Amino acid sequence: MNREFIINIMIFGLLIAVGIGAHLAGQGFTVTLATKVAILGLAGVGLNLALGYGGLVSFGHAAFFGIGGYAAGVLASHAANGDPLMFGFGGSNQMLVIWPVAMLAAGFAALMIGALSLRTSGVYFIMVTLAFAQMIYYFAISWPRYGGEDGLSFYVRNAFPGMNTLKPIEYFTICASLLGLALVFSGLVTQSRFGLALQSIRQNPQRATAVGIRATPVRLTTFVISAMITALAGALYADLNRFVSPSMFSWHMSGEIMVFVILGGVGRLCGPIAGAAMFILLEHLLGKVSDHWQALLGLMLLGIVLFAPGGLIGLITKGLDALRKEKADV
């Protein structure tokens, strides 16, 4: 059992402890903040699969986050007003129906976007994914049936069997459980033969191709899986707020998800959780002091990029190594 595995367990365990502890202390708002960390961390886990392990710097993952959110919002609004959505299907307020729809819709979009984007590389790949996300963003703005620029509200949180999702602790339990499953899935994928092939393509595409690994199908599969995980986070985020808007598709959202990954550590399993927690903590504490709190976030991000490319988890690992060395010397 290596140190990073223990750190990952500690980070996930700390998130669970904060949620449960806040509930026992009667602090519902803190439980909601922990839920937000779990959801945004889940979005980061999706991007980290493509960025951290596949080397695919996607600046358009907000498209999949928004597709997941709108899938939840549209299905819930149709279920509430009884207006048929298509082929007589009147929508649904059941999370177990909404999540697969959100993930399949995002997976299909990612398949189309990835098939075109992966013909490019480097900065061109970044710009193509951004362009697709912006196209979907402007489509959402010009979609008056579902609120257009004002977004779409649904006043009752969608249902999950056996749970009252309006209770903060129960919704936190759902989100944290899905985050845990996504972490296990991501860990299994990256340690599988597929994951090793993906990482070899990231490190040296020419050599991977020379030994018989077909880069494009592996990258496209990763891009689609990554999008589906991010879409699941989008559906949960929509339910958390009971509101969706075109801002979920914006490049700012793509940037935030990427910040979570970079802050926590690119290619680190629980890096997105650590990054999302730091982001939410700064927003909550410094947002009361100044509207310009993101300036400090920018300085922190700059420092990590320049001096700690392993992110927060990398810093913790180095700190533990240094502490162990000191004890060994003594």
N, C-alpha and C positions, 0 to 999 in steps of 0.2 A: 504494500500500500504506500504509494509515493506521497510527497508533501502536497502536491497540487490537488490530488484527489481529496485529501483531508481538508484543504482550504475550501474546495468546492462544497463539500458536505457542510462545513461550518457556515459558509455564506448562505446556502439554501436553508439550513437550520435556523440561522439568525432571522431570516425573513419570516419563517413560520413562527418563531418565538415572539417577534414583534407583533404579528397579527393576533396571536392568541393572548399575549400579555395585554395588549391594548383593549381587547374585548373584555378580559377579566377586570380591567381597571375602569370599564365603562366609557372608554374613549373611542366612540364610533368613527370619528373623523380620522384618527390614526389608523384604524383598520382599513378605511377607504384608501388612505395613502399607501398602505402596504399592498392593497389590491392593485392599485395603479402601478406600483413597482413590479408586481408579478406579471401584469399584462404587458407592460412596455418591455420588461425583461424577456418575455416570450417572443415579442416582435424582434428583439435583438438576437435571440437564439436562432430565429429563422434567417436573418441577414448574416449572422456569423457563419452559418453553414456555407453560404456562398462566398462571403468575403474572407473569413478567417481560414477556412480549409480549402476553398476552391480558387482563391485569388480573384474573384469576380467583384470588382468595385462597382456595385449597382447603386446609382443615385435615383432609382425609380421604384424602390420598394414601397414607397407610400401608395403607389397604385394598388398593390395587393392588400395593404392595410386598409385602404379605403373601400376596396371591393368587399372585403370581409365585413366592414362596418355597414355598408349600404345593403348587403345581403340581409343582415340582421334587421336593419331599419325598415326596408321595403317589405320583407315577409311579415314583420310584426304589425306594420300599419295596415296591410291588407287583411290580416287576421282580425284586427280590431274593428275595421269598418265594414267587413264582409264583402268588399269589392273583389271579384275574381282577378287573380294575377295573370294566369294564362291556362288555357285548356281546362277551364273550370276550377283550377286549383286556387283556393282562396287565401293563400299565405299560411303562416304558422307562427305561433308564439312559443314553440317548443325548441329549446336549445339543441336537443339531440337531432332535430331536423335542420335547424339553421346552420349549425357548424359544418356538416358535410356539404351543404349547398354553398356556403361561403368558400370552403376549401376547394371544391371542384371548380367553381367559377374562377377563382384566382389561379388555380392550376392550369385551366384552359387558356386564360389570358397570358400566363407566364410562358406557356408552350409557344404561343404565337409571337410574343415579344422576344423570348429567348432565341427562337429559331432565326429571327432577323438580327438581333443584337450580337449574337455570338459569331456572326460573320465578320465582326470587327474585333478590335482589342484595344487595350490601353484607354487613353482619353476618349477615343471614339466610342468605345463601349459605354463609358460613363455618360456621354452626351446622348447616345441613342436611348438608353434606359430612362434618362431624365426627360427626353422629348416625349416618349410614350406616356410617362406619368403625367406630364403637363397636358397632353391631349385628353386624357381621361378626366383630369381636373376641370378643364374648360367644358367638357361634355356635361359634367355634373352641375356646373354653374348654369348651363343652358337647359336644364332638365326641370321645367317648372312643375311637372306632375309630382315630383318628390322634393319640393321646396326650393329648387334652384339655388341661388346664392345664399338664401336664408337657412338652408338645411331642413332637416326633417326630425320632428320630435315624436317619440312614442312614450306614453306616460306610465306604462306599467312594464317593469322589467320582465323579460321573457322567462319562461318556466323551465325548471329542471325537476325530474321526478323525485319526490320525497324530500324536497328542500324548499324553503322559503327564500327565494333569491333576493327579496327586498331587505332581508337582514344582512348587515355588512359582513358578519363573521361567516355566514353560510355562503355568500357570494365569494368571499376571500378563499374559502375552502375549495370551491370549484376552480377558481383561477390558479391557485397554488398547486392543486392536483394536476391540472393540465400542464403547468410549467414543469412540474416534476417529470411527467411522462415525456414531454418534449426534450428535456435534458437527457433522460435515459435513451430515448430514440437517437438523439444527436450523437451521444457517446458511442452507441452501438454502430451507427453508420460510419463514423469517422475511424473506428477501429476495425471495420470490416475490410474485405478485399476491395470493395468499391471505394471506401474512404481512402485506403492507401493509394489506389490508382488516382483518385482525385488530387491527393496531396502531391503525388509525383508529377502530375500534369502542371500543378501550380509552380513547383520548383523548377522543372525543366521540361517544357512541352515537347521539344524536339527529341529528347532522349526517351520520353514516355511513348511517343509515336514510333520511335525506332524499335522498341521492344514489343510493339503490337497493341498498345492501348489506343483506342479511338477516342480522341480528346473531346470532340463535339458532343457525342451522345452522353458521355459522362458529365460534362459541364451542363448540358441542357437538363438532364435528370436532376442534378443538384439545384439548378435554378428553379425548377418547378417545385421540388420539395420545399425549398426555402420559401417560395412564395406562398405555399399552402399553410405553412406554420405561421407566417406573418399575417395571413388572412384570418386565421383563427384568433390571433391577438386582436385584430381589428373588430371582429364580431364581439369579443368580450369587452372591448373598449366602448363600443356603441352601447352595449347593455349597461355598462358602468354609469355612463352619462345619460342614458336613455335619449340620445340625440346623435345624429350624424350630420355632417356638413362637408362641403367640398374641401375644406381645409385639411381633411384626412388624406387627400390626394396630393397636397401641395409639396413642393420641394423642401419646404421647411421641415415637414414631417419626415421626409427621407433623411434629411440632415440630422435630425434628432436621433433617429434610430441608429444612424452610423456613429453618432457621438457616444451612445450607450456602449457600443461595441469597442470603440477606441479607448474610452475611459477605463473600461473594465479590463480590457486586454484582448486584442485581436487573436482569434484562434484558441482562446481559453474557454473552457466549457461554461463556466459560470461568470465569465467576464461581463456579458450583457446585463446580468442581474446586479452585479456590483456597480456597473456604470449607470444603470437606470436608478438605483438607490441613491447614488451620489447626486445625480441630476435632480431628482425629486426633493432630496434633502436641501440642496442649495436653493431650489425654487421656493420651497416652503419657508426656510429660515431667512434668506436674503431678500426674497420678494417683498417681505414686509418693510424692509429697510429702504430699498431703492428699486425703481423700475429697470435699472441698468445692471441687475445682478448677473446677467449673462456675460458681462465683461470679465468678471472673475472666472466664470466657467471657461471663457475663451483662453485666459491666461493659464488655467489649470490644464486645459487640453493641449496648449502649446508646450507646456513643460513636460507633459507625458510623451508627446510625440518626439521631443528633442532629447530628453534624458531618461525616459522610462518607457521604451516601446512595448514592453510587456504589460503596460497598464497597471491598474491597481493590484490585480492578482500577482503580476510580476514583481511589484514592489514588496508585497507581503511575503512572497516566496524568498526574495533576496534578503529581507529582514530576518526571516526565520533561519536562513542559511548562515547569516552573519552571527546571529545569537548562538547558534549551535557551535560555530567555529570558536567563538569566545569561550564557551563552556569547555570545549575540548582543550583549548590552550591552557585554561586554568587547571 
